[in-house]
Amino acid sequence: MTPGFTSDLLAGDNLSLRLFAADNNMSGVFSSRSFGTAANRPLLTIVAVPEPGTPALGGLGLAVLGMWRWARRRK
């Protein structure tokens, strides 16, 4: 992300986003200016969710393997 975008985002300023459809079967065009009241305008909420890192996934895999071996020994 560019520094200008990040600073506008953190300051709560207006942003412009250009979104593309995933394929040719999906499309949609709207203009929020054509909605009479602000309550009727579309709302886009973006939540950043970090991906689990490689060490976290490796640790989870080792934990599952350990539980599997422990359960196998108890039989």
C-alpha positions in Angstrom: 0.0 0.0 0.0 1.2 3.5 -0.7 1.9 5.9 2.1 -0.8 8.3 1.0 -3.5 5.5 1.0 -2.3 4.4 4.5 -2.3 7.9 6.0 -5.8 8.6 4.5 -7.1 5.3 5.9 -5.7 5.9 9.4 -7.0 9.5 9.4 -10.5 8.4 8.5 -10.5 10.4 5.3 -12.5 9.4 2.2 -11.0 6.8 0.0 -11.5 5.6 -3.5 -11.3 1.9 -4.3 -11.4 0.2 -7.7 -12.7 -3.3 -7.4 -12.7 -6.0 -10.1 -14.9 -9.1 -10.4 -13.3 -12.5 -10.0 -14.5 -13.6 -13.4 -16.6 -12.5 -16.4 -19.8 -14.0 -15.0 -20.0 -11.4 -12.2 -20.6 -7.7 -12.6 -22.2 -4.8 -10.9 -22.2 -1.0 -11.2 -23.6 1.4 -8.7 -23.3 5.1 -7.9 -23.8 5.9 -4.3 -24.7 9.5 -5.3 -28.0 8.2 -6.7 -29.2 7.0 -3.3 -31.5 9.6 -1.7 -30.3 9.2 1.9 -27.0 8.1 3.5 -28.8 5.2 5.2 -29.6 3.7 1.8 -26.1 3.9 0.5 -24.1 0.7 0.2 -21.6 0.1 3.0 -18.3 -1.7 2.5 -16.5 -2.9 5.6 -13.0 -4.2 5.3 -11.4 -6.2 8.0 -7.7 -7.1 7.8 -7.1 -10.6 9.1 -3.5 -11.7 9.3 -2.6 -15.1 7.9 -1.1 -17.6 10.3 2.7 -17.7 9.9 4.6 -20.8 9.0 5.8 -21.4 12.6 2.2 -21.4 13.8 1.0 -23.9 11.2 4.1 -26.1 11.8 3.3 -26.0 15.6 -0.3 -26.9 14.9 0.8 -29.8 12.7 3.1 -31.1 15.4 0.4 -30.8 18.1 -2.1 -32.8 15.9 0.6 -35.4 15.3 1.3 -35.7 19.0 -2.3 -36.0 19.9 -2.8 -38.7 17.2 0.1 -40.7 18.6 -1.1 -40.3 22.2 -4.6 -41.5 21.2 -3.1 -44.4 19.3 -1.1 -45.6 22.4 -4.1 -45.5 24.7 -6.0 -48.1 22.7 
